[in-house]
Amino acid sequence: MRISIGHVSRYVYSEPTKYSILALRLTPPSFQGQRVVEWRVSAPGIDAVKPFRDGFGNMVHLTSCTEEHYESLIIAKGVVETEDRAGVVRGFSDPAPIRVYRRQTAKTAVTDEIRALCRAAGAKLDIRGMHNLMHAVRDAVEYRIGATNAHTTAAEALRDGEGVCQDHAHVFIAAARALNVPARYVSGYFLSGADEPSDANHAWAEVWLEGLGWVGFDPANRICPTEKYVRLASGLDATCAAPIRGSRRGIANEELDVIVEVQQQSSQQQ
């Protein structure tokens, strides 16, 4: 399947900002089951610094603006070819040791409630156990836009019983790590319909299972990633895999507009 993606982020400041810097993880990797056909990222100052790969294998562009400005516009677009690999990830270059992904973070800290979720789900260190855990997470956390924010932890989402794909991924990761299973967070795109464009910024999780390697699980949709998923970046949690992170100098208020369109290419377009 060929998937066309357009991702536009526009930061608007209420007062002129004299300095801003952004780290962009907006370039999807190529590996077995995912091939980047064409891709381009544009942003202020992006050509001034050579891109690099971080400690999790993600391509990172650093951009900065040292002149007075009222907005920052970032555009990523391209075409990615995908195949259904039943969630199994092969050929992706991640230099981080597997043991690193057992490490808890502030957003994926293990609590008694998360351990109880593992027990109730019958979660075990195998593929069936992880499927059970995926469904248990989705049963425990209802999908509700606006119920959480970028700083919500796995424990908070589980306590409140509602959240979005980021929260489902964090709860699943925390539960997997409670079982001593290495787990990582993945940001990317999801094609929800083959015929219509979809607003599809998405997140899911992957765990390391003996004999299989890394396997993806999407609790929000109760499935392992298929050819409708495009992987963007990964890390210990959403902070490590955020498509855009940055800082600026000044006291101006900031507004962010994001437009993401994901659509299957027709045979004519190909």
Secondary structure, DSSP 8 states (H G I E B T S, - for coil): -EEEEEEEEEEEEEEEESEEEEEE------BBTEEEEEEEEE-TTGGGS--EE-TTS-EEEEEEE-S-EEEEEEEEEEEEEE---TTEEBS----S-GGGGG---GGG---HHHHHHHHHHT--SSHHHHHHHHHHHHHHSEE-TTSS-TT--HHHHHHHTEE-HHHHHHHHHHHHHHTT--EEEEEEEE---SSS-B--EEEEEEEEETTTEEEEEBTTTTB---TTEEEEEEESSHHHH-SEEEEEES---EEEEEEEEEEE--TTT-
